[in-house]
Amino acid sequence: MDKEKIEELKNRRKKLQEEVRLKEIRGRVKSQIAHLEKLGQAFTVYYEFENINWIYENVQLRTRDGYRGVHGDFQIDVDDSILQDNFRLGEEEIDSNKFRNHFTSLIPDDKSLVVCYEGGDPELEISVKAFLDSPSTYFSRPETWIITTDKTWIIEYIWDQGVIRFIQLQESTPSLIKKIIIEYE
């Protein structure tokens, strides 16, 4: 075989390997994608973790409260103790109008959101409407960060603490605005 043919075959193989890798990664958010397709909602899948990397690089983080492990689970570094706007919701109320009202009182319908998961799952850019149709679908991992595409809000779900925190960003400085405490049965 000549060098051109060998190079072409190498490139094809590399492209096929990349397609397989992306398909496997996409499978990690299969249920969320199925939900979006069922709704007929547009979405974008990001495979390079640019939004979660942006959070790591631009927002002050701390080791998650109560975490004693070694691999570093993080949360946004804001003072929870001074917050007056705490609400309690039952786990089943995450998909309710009660949650939607709390959400839309802070984040308007015209925003786009990027759902980021700790642990290497691809990021999904979705509409507020798609998210609010079934928030529990997107809060399906122990650590979930949902960031507005304009990077003015982060909704942080910390499963083991049972909290959803609404954090406003002003020049990458986080301010905790609202905290929802989830009551598990």
N, C-alpha and C positions, 0 to 999 in steps of 0.2 A: 504494500500500500504506500501511496505517496504521502508526503508530510501534510498536505492540505486535507486529505481524507481523514488522516489520523486526528488532526486538530478539530475537524468538524465533528467527528465521533466523540471526542473528549468533551466538546462544548455541549453536544446533545445530552450526553450522560450527566454532565454537571447541571444542566437545566432540568432534567428529569429528577435528579436527586433533590433539587430545590423545590420542585413542585410537590414531591412526596413529603418533604419536611413541612411545607406550608399547609398541606392537607392534614397532616397529623396534628399540627398546632391548632388549626382551625377547629378540629374535632373537640378540642378542650372547651370550646364555647358553643358546642352544637345545640344545646337546649335553648340558649339565648337566641341564636340565629334562627332556629325553627320557630320560636315565638314571633320574631320580627317578620319572618316570611309569612306566617299565618295572618298577621295583622296587615300585611301588604305595606309595611313601613320600609323606607330606605335606610340603609346603614352602610358603614364603611368599616372594614377590618384592617387594623394596623398590626403588623407583625414585629415591628422593631422597638416597641416599648418606649416611644418617644415621650409620651405624656407622663408615665410613671417615672422615667428618667428626669423629666423636667421637674417633677415634684421633689425628687431626691436632691437635685442640684440647686433648686431655688427656694425651697420652703424649709424652715427649720423643723427638724424631726427630733424625737426622743425615743428611747426604748419604750415599748408599750407598757403601760401601767400594769404592774403585777406580773410581768413576764420575767422568768428566771432562766430561760434557755440560753443557748450560745450563738445561734445563727442570726440574731438581731431582727426581731419583729418590731416594727416602728409604728408610731402614730404621730400626727401633727402636734408640734409643741405649742399648746395653748393651755391657759389656766382654766380648768373646769370649775374650780371652786368659787370663782366670782360670778359665774353665770346665773342669772335669775330666770331665764326663759327655758325651763326644763318641762318636758311633757312626758307622760307615761302612756304607752300604747301596748296592748296585748300583741303577741306575735301575729295573730290572725288579722290584726288591724293594719298591718303594713300595706295591704292591698286595698285599703278602705278610703273613703272620701276624707276621713279624719286626717290620714297621712297626706293625701293629695293637697288638702287645704294648707297644712303646715309648709309643704314643699313650695306650692305656688305663691304663698305669701312672701317668699324670699326670691325665688327664681322664676322669672317669667316664661311663658309658653314658647316664646320665639327663640329661646336659647337652644343650642345643641350641646349634648353631653358626651363625654368620653368615659366609658366604664373601664377601669383599670383594676386588675387583680394582682396581688402579690403572687409570685411563684411561676411566672413565665407564660401565663395565658395571654393570647392576643387581646388587644384593646378594641372596643367597639364604639364607634361614634354613632349616636342615635339621637332622635328628637326627644324633647321633654315629654311629648304626648306618648311616644312608644314606651318610655321609661315608666310613666305614671299608669299605663295600662296594667302593669303587673310588676311593681317594684321588687317584690320578693324573688322574681326570676333573676334579677341582676344582683341582689344581695344573696347570692348563692354560694359565696366563698367566705371563709373566715375573715379575711381582710380585703375589703373592697373600697376603692376610692373612685368617686365619680367627680370629674372635673368639668366645668363648663369650658367650651372651646375658646372663649375669650380669657380664660384663666382668672376669673374674678371670684369663683366659688369652688370649694371642694366639699363634697358630702362624703364623710368618712364613716364606714360601717365597721365596727370592731365587735365581732361575733362573741368572743369570750367575755367581753365586758357588757354585752347586751346594750350597746348604744349606737345611735346614728347621730353624728355631729355635723352641723352646718357651719362651715368655716368660710368667712369672707376673706379674700386676699386683696390687699392694697399694696401695690409694689412689692409683691411676694411676702408681705408681712401678714401672718394669719391672725384673725380675730374670731373667736368662737361666738356665734350669734344665737344658735339654738341647739339644744341637745334633746334628743328623744330617747328615753329609756324604755327598752323593750322588756316586757314582762313575759317570760317564758312560763308555760304551764307545766 
